[in-house]
Amino acid sequence: MLKFLRHKRKPGDKIAISEHERTRLSGIPRYHRTETRVFDVPIIVNDTCTLLADIREIINGGIYKFQASTNSPLILDCGANIGMSVVYFKRLYPDSIVIAFEPDPLLFSILSNNISNFAFDNVELQQVAVWVNDEGVKFSCEGGHSGRISYPDDDDIVLVPSIRLKNFLESVDSVDMLKMDIEGAEADVLLDCGQMLKKCEYVFVEYHSHKDKKQELHHILELFADMKYRYHVCESFGRKHPFVDRNCVVDMDLQLNLFFIRE
């Protein structure tokens, strides 16, 4: 049986947060605003659970790691939350151009503060939802990872500006990395983009299967396979016994990480 090796820190690498601080943050209730330091840079946190998951998966785990063909890749970060993905990308490629989209008004204000504190060059933040039109869309604010374009029975709904990703892709020559974590809207957006996605060398998609909603994974895989991308699928959240365990997490019965590489 193959065993996966844990990400090992190289000599001289900085740690994002200390074990002492990790323990302190883990004891703070969810959705309780606090402050901490990441790579010794002060940041604001709206949900410590979300931050610690991002540190584990993005910063330490390197889930978005890719090999760019240039020192200054163009990276589109769809669903930037409070900025840990932006931090990861800019540490991976300091000369990269990152355009980050986050629709939640509260989280966007925190994102803006945090990225300002890091003083990165060539980072553009846009307070918009990535969607299939630019007419605005109703958004359900959750305060952590799970804010999303709303369903009819959602609470805490606000109207937010939107951007049609297809139109954005039409305006650029190429994209080195497209990262998409938009909590269930990914199928609509990707299928709307269609052949425009060929401009992207690497694509990461967090696929969300919300209960009582039609599953669209097969459409996403078919779209990328038809465009000659290779794909890799990893389970992010699932159930050990799905035939009998029907419990959901944040209204989801499945969550997958999808990696697409243009051939």
Stockholm file with secondary structure:
# STOCKHOLM 1.0

chainA/1-263         MLKFLRHKRKPGDKIAISEHERTRLSGIPRYHRTETRVFDVPIIVNDTCTLLADIREIINGGIYKFQASTNSPLILDCGANIGMSVVYFKRLYPDSIVIAFEPDPLLFSILSNNISNFAFDNVELQQVAVWVNDEGVKFSCEGGHSGRISYPDDDDIVLVPSIRLKNFLESVDSVDMLKMDIEGAEADVLLDCGQMLKKCEYVFVEYHSHKDKKQELHHILELFADMKYRYHVCESFGRKHPFVDRNCVVDMDLQLNLFFIRE
#=GR chainA/1-263 SS CCCCCCCCCCTTCCCSSCHHHHHHHHTSCTTCCEEEEETTEEEEESCHHHHHHHIIIIIITCTTCCCCSSSSCEEEEESCTTSHHHHHHHHHCTTCEEEEECCCHHHHHHHHHHHHHHTCSSEEEECCEEESCSSCEEEECCSSTTCEECCTTCSSEEEECEEEHHHHHHTSSCEEEEEECCTTCHHHHHHHHGGGGGGEEEEEEEEEEETTSCCCHHHHHHHHHHTTEEEEEEEEECCSSTTTCCCCBTTEEEEEEEEEEEC
#=GC SS_cons         CCCCCCCCCCTTCCCSSCHHHHHHHHTSCTTCCEEEEETTEEEEESCHHHHHHHIIIIIITCTTCCCCSSSSCEEEEESCTTSHHHHHHHHHCTTCEEEEECCCHHHHHHHHHHHHHHTCSSEEEECCEEESCSSCEEEECCSSTTCEECCTTCSSEEEECEEEHHHHHHTSSCEEEEEECCTTCHHHHHHHHGGGGGGEEEEEEEEEEETTSCCCHHHHHHHHHHTTEEEEEEEEECCSSTTTCCCCBTTEEEEEEEEEEEC
//
